């Protein structure tokens, strides 16, 4: 991952940890035969959290690339486009 400030990195990690907890709840609900509506609702929340984390990672990379494209770990713009489209 490109260099991101510690606050952004912390926010991304927290979002992913929440998604991990939500996914654990989905797995537990499936294994225990939970209500399908509740499972799907929780699964949608996991998907949304993961998407938001992905977009935040890409936005950080875009910011780094645009601020200093010569930086060693800057992701080339065409690669950022591909990454962005994988989440769309």
URTAMO-V646243 format. One record per helix or strand. SS is the DSSP state (H for helix, E for strand). FROM is the first residue (numbers start at 1). TO is the last residue. If there is no record, write none. Layout:
# URTAMO-V646243
ss->[SS:SS]
from->[FROM:FROM]
to->[TO:TO]
This chain:
# URTAMO-V646243
ss->[H:H:H]
from->[6:36:77]
to->[31:67:87]
